[in-house]
Amino acid sequence: MSSIRRFASKPKRIVRKLTIRSLGRGRDSSAPTPANDSDGTYTPSHNRQRSGLNHNDFPNATGQEVTPDEGGSDTSYDKSAGSVSLRSPRTSSSVSRRPRDTHEVSPSSSLRSATRSVSPRSKPSVKKRYSVYSEGRSRNNRKRNSTSNRSRSRSKKTVAAKAPAYPSHAGVKYRPDRIQSLSADHEVVLKQVWCYLLKYWGYSVDIDPADVKHRESFVASTSTGGSLDPALSKISTRNSSLYSGKQKYHEHTHVPRDSRRILDIQAKCHQEQYQPIAEPSDDIINVFVNWHKSNFEHRPDYSRDLDAEDANGVASEQASILSFVTAASDISEPDDISDVLSRNGDVRSATPRLKQVKKTPREEYPRIHEGLVQVSPEKSHDAMYLWLRQELPDDMVLKWCRARKFNTNDILSMLGRTLAWRTSLPVEQWLNEGDSKVYNEGQRTGFIKNFLVEKSWINGTDHDQNPVYWFEARKHFGSDSTPPEMTHFVVLSMEWARLWFQEVTTSKDTLSIVFDLTGFSLKNADYTTIKFLAEALEAHYPESLGSLLIYNAPWIFSTVWNIIKHWIDPHVAAKIHFCKAFKDLKEYIDPVYIPQKFGGADTSGPEYPVPTKNQSHPPLAKDANYQRLMKERDLLYMRFLDATRRWVESTSPEVSSKYLEEKIGLSTLLSDNYLAIDPYIRNPGIYDRKGNFKLKN
């Protein structure tokens, strides 16, 4: 057994003790002992720096000393003092590191030196080593190791700040791999995906681009099962995953010895402090407003008159002081506004205020990942923001993670294709307009005919509480609509189906489909539409399908099936089930929701309520309250981005848990916010007019 494996097999308290000792003095026998400093005074071990490692001291491939990175904003190097300070670009705090002896080496080499520092005569035999382990384990049961106690007490102090109160929904049984039910390994992958997205969009994340591809650069939260001592885990598991267990679906890349991120984790994991995000940081506002121009004041439906009316009505005495960032605003000399939010303790009562921030350069990594360059940062940033409705942003991203087995490269490639696809089609416009405006204006007759023949509807739920979409294939003819009109019909149907999801209160985020093939003939076989639907379900609406039931398929359908089965992704194909009769159908759907013609008790069926002219516009006119809600949405989303960035950067599992909790809370507020905005922007659809649908979350 190698020395490093023998070292890793020791009890945790011994590993920590030897590691701290070795990192503090390396191989220099003249270095101060853990008991005394060079001046002879005693300093407790828990007050010492956890690591004396300096990434600038590592030799490069040629054996020469690596000089400090010139022009780097995160590292300051003082040759006279012989120390290095790592600073975050958004804080003034720094972690000073003691100068290392020229004989000191990398973290993993320090482990080997720590193992060799034990005298050969004092090294126990196999039996003694086991007895030492057993004794140490029983001793820990009686009394915890003092170093561990100090570390944990130190960690508790770092998270003393209390997070703001957010809406909570106790008792919800969340489905696996949602943001509320993540495992440690999957949380690390989600952090990695968000880090790529934030950097691609231009937001500053204190992780070097070269370190983003290594999963060891991210620390999981204690709430998801993260390690209690990430600094130690990072060293002892350098050539494996951050957490125990084989990673089946991931590519393995080893973190370099001179990785600044690893050194930051070792140095800061017990010093990081949680800071509640009551307002977005200036650099978040700068990128969101000044670069992407994603805030409401840059949109066509923003009205300065309504803004002034709202300011006079809500706080007339402050109307001349507070201002909003608009496209015409002069941002060269911003107003000195201390608070970004002015809510008087109620997140929904007062008008949100946004301070002006000067336009400063942003970080730009246009080629940080090949999967994201399929669409520009500006378009993908805007597409992601508009895409979000009552669903939770993390759960949206997690659908792509589950579809690609948590393989980061595959996730980003697939997500990049979807963002490019959504920018190539007016998806948001189609949803907001629905069918009523097109019907009353007499446009796209082929698109409207899909509704007039009454061949599809949503009603009831299956045994997994998924809403059920029913489709009668015998009423569908490819000649009724052109391919673009059928694309419009399929996309609008999928977007309407998304409105049935309730991720916050019931964890419902999938849809089941029943294809009724009673009376099916080859005239009903529309291969173009079937292929588009199969690709959309697999690539652009992943993990949105609960099950697909093919009911009463005639023998002629086997000809069609032999063609279309090659277009279907194996993951989607596994959810397809053939049902011959009512007894097969009720294994998936409760009979109370099965239509009577199938043998069930449901008396509803396909019905197209013809829209009136009054339903060609949203139920509520855009007023001052609408503008308040839209500004609130901008601020909530920026706070969410800020919380996501700090969650990604976090080096402490306990602090990471706090930011994860805050992310979930802000996501819930974003979902609630859309529920209030929806009547202002979306025309009533079929299910709104039928009265069997109410938007919930």
N, C-alpha and C positions, 0 to 999 in steps of 0.2 A: 504494500500500500504506500502511495506517495506521501510525502510529508504534508502536502496541502490537504489531502483527503483525511489523513490522521488528525490534522488540526480541526477540520470541519466536523469530525465525529465527536469532538469533545463537548461537554455540556456547555450551554449558552453562556453561563456566567464566566467560565474559564476562557472561552473564546473572546468575550468582550474584554476581559481583563488583559489578556495577552495582546489583543489588537491595539487597545488604547496605549499600552506600554510601548509596543513596538513602533506605533505611529508617532509617539512622542519623542523617541530618541533614536529610531532607526538602528543602524549597526555601530553607531559611535558609542564605544564603551565609556568615553569621557563625558557623555551627555548627562544632564541632571537625571537623577533617579526619580521615580514617581513620588518619593517622599520629600525631597528637597530640591529647591531651585539652585541656580548657580551662586546666588548670594547667601545660600545657607538657610534661607527662610522656608518655612513649610507652606505649600499651597495644596489645598485639597484637589484630588484628581478630577472631581466633577467640575471644578472651575477652570481646568486647563482646556486648551483647544483640543477638540476631538481629533484633529488631524493637522500635522505639520506639513502636509503634502503641498507641493507647488507645481502646477502643471508646466510652468516655464523651466523647471529644473530637469525635466525628463530629457534624456538624450534622444536625438532624432535618429533616422536610419543610418546616417553617416557617422554617428558617434559624437557629433558636435553638440554643444549645449544649445538648446532652443532659446532664442531671444524672445523677449516679450513682444506681443503683437502690437505693432505701431498703429496708432490711430484708433485702437479699440476703446470704446467708451465704458466697457464693463470691468476693465482690469487696469489698476494703477500699479506701477513698479518703481520702487525707490531703491536704487543701487546702493546709496550711502547707508540706508537703514537695513538693506538686505531683506525687505519684506514685501509681500504682495497683498493688496486689498482688492477683494471682489465686491463690486458695487452693483446694485440693481439700478437700471436707468430711471426708475420712478421713485426711488427712495434714497435717502442720504446715508442709510446705515451701511456699514461695511464689516467684513470679517477679515481681520488682520491675521496673517499667518507668520509663524516664527520661521526664521531662516533655517534651512535644512543643511545638513552636512552633505558634502559632495558624494558621499557613499550611499545616501539614501536612494531608494528606488521606488518602483511603482507600488500601488496598494497590494496587488497579489504577491509581489516579491517581498513586501513587508511582512506578509503572513508567513512566508517561508522563513524569513529571518527570525520572526518571532518564534517559530517552531524550533529552529536550530539554536535559539538562545537558551533553550532548556538543556541543562547538562546531561550528557549521555548516561552518566551514572545515576542521575535522578529520574531518568525516563522510566516509567513503570512498564512492566510486562503486560501482556494481553490481559491476564487475569487481574493484575493490579489496576490496569487501566479501567477495566469494567467495574471493579470495586470502587474506584475513585468516582466513576460516573454515577454509580448507584448511591454512593454516599452524598455526592453533590445534589442529586435529585431529591433524596430524602431530606437533606438539609434545607433545600428550597421549600419543601412542603412545610417545614417547621418555621423557617424564617427566611424571608426574601433577601436576596443579595443586596447589599447596601448600595452598590453602584446602580443596580436596576431601580431601586427605590428613588435614588436621586434623579435618575433619568426620567422616571415617570412623573415625579413631582415637578420637575422642570417642564415637562410637556404640558402638564395641567395648567401651569401658569401662562403658557403661550396662547392658550385658547380661552383665556378668562373672559374676553369680550363676548357679549351676548348678541346673537343674530337677531335681526328684526323679526317681529311676529308676522308670519305668513299664514294664509288659509291652510288648514290641515284636513285630511280626510282619513280618519282612523277606520280600521276594519276592512279596508279594501285589499283584496287578495290579488296582487299584481302578477301578471304573467311573467314567465322567465325572461331574463335579459331585457327588461325595461329599466329606465333610469332609477326606479325605486327598488329594483331587485337584481342589481348587477353583482357579478362575482369580481374578485380582485383582478384576475387576468383580463377579463373583458372590460373592466373600467380603464385599465392601462391602455388598451387598444382604442377605446373611445377618446381618451385624452390625446393620444397620438394623432387621431383623425382631426380633432378640433384644433390641435396645434398647427397642422398643415393648413387647414382652412384659414385660421386667423392670420398666419404669416403670409399666405397667398393674397389675402385681402388687404394687407398692409398694416395690420395691428401689431404693435411691438410685444413680443413674447420673449422673456429672458431665458431662452434656450437657443444655443447656437444651431444654425441650420444643419450643420454636420452631425449634431447629436440627436436631431429629431427622429431619424430613422432607427435609432436604438431604443427598444422598449425599456431598457434599464434606465433610461433618462426620465422615467415617469414613476411616481410613487402612488400606490393605491391607498385609498382611504381605509381607516380602521373599520368603518361601517360596512365595507364590502369585503373585509377579511385581509386588509393590508398588513404588512409586517410592522411590528411595534418599534423596531430599530432599523430603519431603512439604511442608515449609514453602514451598519455592520453587514446587512444583507447584500448591499451593493458590492462589498469587497469579497465576501465569502462565496458569492454566486456569480462571479464575473463571467465564467464560461457557460453559464446556463441561464434559464429564465429567472426573472426576479422572484418568482414564487415557485415552490416545489410542484412537481407534476409535469408530465410530458406535454409539450405544446404541439398538438397534432397538426394544426393548420397554419403555422406561422413559419416564415423564413427566419433563420437564426443568423443574426449579425452580432459580432462581439464588439462591445464598446471599447474604444481605444484607451490605452493607459493614461494618456494625457487629456482625457475628456474634461472640459471645464465643468460640465453639468454634474458629473460624478463627484468632483471635488466640492461643488456647491452643496450637493446633497449631504455629503459627509460633514461639512462644516456648519450648515445652517439647519439641519433637521431638528435639532433641539433648541434652536434660537428663534425660529420663525414664529411670528405672531399673527393671529387672526384679526382682520380689520373688516368690520361689517361695511357693506357697500350701500351707503345711503344715497350716493350720487355717483354717476359715471366719472371716470378720470378724464382729465383734460385731453390726453392723447387719444382716448376712445372717442370723445366728442369731435376732435380734430379730424380723424379718419372718417367717421360716420357722416359728419356734416360737411366738412370742407372739401374732402376728396371724393367720397361716393355720392354726396348730396342726396342721401337717402331719407333725410328728415322730411316731415310733412310740409314744412314751409317751402320746399322746392317742388312740390307737386302741383299739377294744374288745378285741382279743386280747392287749393288754399285761398282763402279770402282775407285780405287785410282789413276789410270793413268789418267782417264778423269778429276778427281778432280785436279790433278797437272796441267794438260793442261789448265783447266779453270782458275786456279789461275794465271798461267803464262800469259794467254791471257787477263784477265780482270784487274788484278792488280799485275804485276810481282814484283813491288817494295814492296808489302805487303805479298807476298807469303811465305816469311820466317818468318813472324811475326804471321799472323793469322793462326789458325789451326781449324780443325773440330774434333768433337767427333766421334771416330770410335770404332769398336769392339776391335781393337788392341791398342787403345790409352792408354797411362798411365795417369790415372786421379788422381793419388795421389798428384801431384803438378800441378794444372791447371795454364794455362797462364793467365796473368793479362790483360784481354781484357775488355775495358770499355764499349764498345757497343756490344750488341748482334746482332743488325741489322746494316748493312752498305749499305744503299740503295741510298744515295745522294738525298733524297727527292722523288725518284721514286720507288714505291713498286715492279716494274717489271723489272727494268733495271739492277741493280747491283746484285752481288752474295750475298745471305744471309749468315751471319756468325754466328756461334753458339759458345758461350764461354763454356769452360769445367767447370764442377761443380763436386766437390767431392761427392762420394757416401755416403750419410748419411742415418740414419734410417728413415723409413717412417711410417706414422700412418697405423695401420692395424686393421680393424674391419671385420674379415671374416664372422661373423654371424650377421651383422648389420640388414639384412633383409632376411627372409627365401626364398623369391622369387628370390633373386640374387645368392644364393649358388648353383643353378643348373649348373653353369659353373664357373670355377676359375676366380679370378680377372684378371689374365694375359690374359686368352683367351677372356674374354668378352671385355676387354679394346682394344685388337687388333681387335676383330670382329667389334666393333663399329667404329673404325678408318677406316678400310678397307671398311666397308659398305657405308661410306659417299662418294658420288660422286658429281653430280651437285645439289643435293638437300640440303636444309638447315638443319643442325643438330637438331635445336629446332623443326622444323616442322616434322622431323622424329619421335622424341619422342612424339610430340603432337598427332600423329596418334594413338599411344597406349593410350594416355590420353582420347581421344574422344571415342575410342572403349570401354573403361572401365568406362565411365561416370565420369571421373576425380576422381575415387576412388584410392587413392595412393597404397594401398596394392594390389588391383587387377592389377593395371598398372605394378607394379614391378614384380609380378608373371608372367604376360603375357610376359613382355619384357625379363625376365630371360629365359623363355622357347624359345623365338625366338633367343636370343643370343646363347643358347646351340644348337639349331637346325642349325644355320648358321655355327657353328664350326664343326658340325658333317658331313656337306656336303661341297664339294669344290665349293661353290657358286661363289666366286670371280674368281676362275680359269675357271669355265664354261663360265662366261661372257666374260672374256678376250680372251679365245680361240674361242668362238663362235662355228660355225658349220664348218668353212672352214678347219681348221686343221684336224678335225676328218674325214671330207669327203675326203681330199687328201691323208690321210694315210690309208684309207679303214677300219677304226675302227667303232665300234658301228653301225652296219648296220641297226638295228632296230630303233635307234635314228634318223639316217639320213632319213629313209623311211618316217618319219612323215613330213619331208620337201618335199621329192620328190613327194608325192601324192598331194601336193599343196592344203591343206585343211584349212589353216588359213593365215590371213594377217592383217596388221594395215593400215587403211586409213581413212581420214576424221575426223570430229568432230561431237559431238551431240550438242543439243541446249545449253548445259552448257559448251561448249568449251572443253569437254573431248575427247581425242583421242578414236577411236572406233576400237575394235578388233573383226574381223569377223571370224566365225568358221563354217565349213560345216560338220555336224555330219555324213552324209551318207558316207564320205570318211574315217572315222576312224574305225579301227578294233583293238580290244585289242590283237589279236593274232599276230599283226605285230611287236610288241615290247615287251620286257620283262618289268616288273615293274620298275627296276632301270633305264632302258632306257626311259620309260615314265616319270619318276621323273625328269630325266635330261632335257627332252623336256619341261615339264611344268615349271620348275624353270628357264630355259634359256628364255622361252617366257615371263615370268613375269619380269625378269631382263631387257630384251630388252624393255618391255613396260615402265619400270621406266625411261628409257632414254628419253622418250617423255615428261616427266613432265617438266614444266617450272614454278617453284615456285617463282622465283625472279621477272620476268617481267610480268607474266600473272596470277600467282597464280593457275596454273593448276597442280594438284597433284593427280588426280583420272583418272580411265580408265573405259570406258563402253564396254560391251561385248555383241555381238549378236550371239546367237546360232541358226543357220539355220537348222531346223529339216525336211526340205523338203526331202522326200524319206527315212526317218529314219525307221530302223527296229531293232528288238531285237539283231541282229548281231552287231549292232553299240553300244550297251549298254555295256560300260566298267566300271563296278561298282568300281573297284579298283582305276582307274584314277579319276573318278568323286569324290570319297570320298577324295582322296588326294587333289584335286583341291579345294574342299569345305573347308577342314581343312586349307589349305595354305592361302586362301583368308581371312578366319576368324582369324587365329592365327598368321600368319607370314607376311602377307601383309594387315594388317587392314586398314580400311578407304582408301583403294586404289581403291575400286570399286565404280564407279559412279552409274551405273544401269546395270542390266543384263536382256536382252531382249530375250525371247524364241519365235522364229518366226516360224509360220506355223507348230505347233506341231500336229502330227497325233493322232488318238485315242489310238494307241498302246503305246504311250508315257505315258499315265496315269498310266500304270502298273509300269513303271520305276520311275515316279514321286512319287508314293506312298511309294517307298523305300527310295529314296534319299532325300526327303524333311525332314526326321528326322535327317539327317546329317548336315543340314544347320543351321547356327546360326540365331536366329530370326532377328538380326540386318541386316544380309545379305539377309535374305528372304524378308525383307521389300523392297529391291531394285529390286526384280525380277518381271518382267511384261511379260505377255503373249500377243503376237501380232498375230492376225489372218491373217491380210492382209497388203497391202502397206499403207492404210490409218491409221492403228494403228502405223506402224513403223515411219511414218513421224511426229507423235506427239513428238517423241524423237530425231529424226535425220533429218536434212535438206535434202530434196530430191536430192540436188546436190551431196551429199555424199552417197546416197543409190545406190547400183549396179543396172544396168539396168534389170537384171533378177528378181529383186524384185519390179520393177516398177519405179526406180529412174533414174537419169541421169548419174551416174558414170560409166565410161567404164572400169575402172581398176578391177582387180580381183586377185585371188591367183596366184602367180608366184614365181618360185624358180630359181633365177639366180645362176647357178652353179659356185662355187668359183674356181678361178685359183690358181696355186701354189704361185703366188706372193701375194695372199690375205690370205695366211696361216700365215702371220706375220703382225704386226702393220704397218701402212703406213710410220711412221718415225722411223729411227734407233735411239737407245738410245745414246745420245751424251752429251756433256757438258751442253747444255741448258736443257736437261732432268734432269740432276742432280741438276741444279740450281732450277728448278721448284719443284722438290721433297723436297729439303731442305727448300724452301720457304713454301711449304705445311706444313712441320713439325712445322715451327715457327708460321705460322698462326694458326694452330690447338692448339698449346700450348698457344698462346695469347688468343684464344677463351676459352680455359679451365680456364685461369686466370681470364678473364672477367666474365665467368660464376660463378666462385667461389666468386668473389667480389660482383657480383649481388645477389648471394644467401645470403651472409653475411650481406649485406647492412641493416642498421637500419634507413636510411633516405629515404623516398619515392622519393625525388627529385634526390638524388645521385643514387638510384636504377634505375631511368629513364635514367640517363646518361650511366650507365653500360649496360642497356638493349639496348640502341641505339648503343653502341659500339659492343655488341654481334651481332646485326643484320648486322652491317657493316663488321665485321670480317667474318661472315657466307657468306656474298656476295663475299668477296675476296676469300674464300675457294671454292665457286662455280665457280668463274671465273678461279681459278687456275686449277680446274679439266678439264675445257674445253680445256686448253692448254696442259694438261698431257694426255688426252684421246688418241690422235693419236700415242702416244709412247707405250701404254700398251694394247690396245684393237684391236683385229683383226676385219676387216670389217664384219659386220653381213649382214643379208638378206636385211634390209632396207637401209643400207649404199650402198650396191651393186645395189639396185633398183634405188637409187637416189631420193627417196621421203622422205628422212629423213636427217635432219641436227641437230646435238646436240646443244641445246640452254639451257639457264636457265631463 
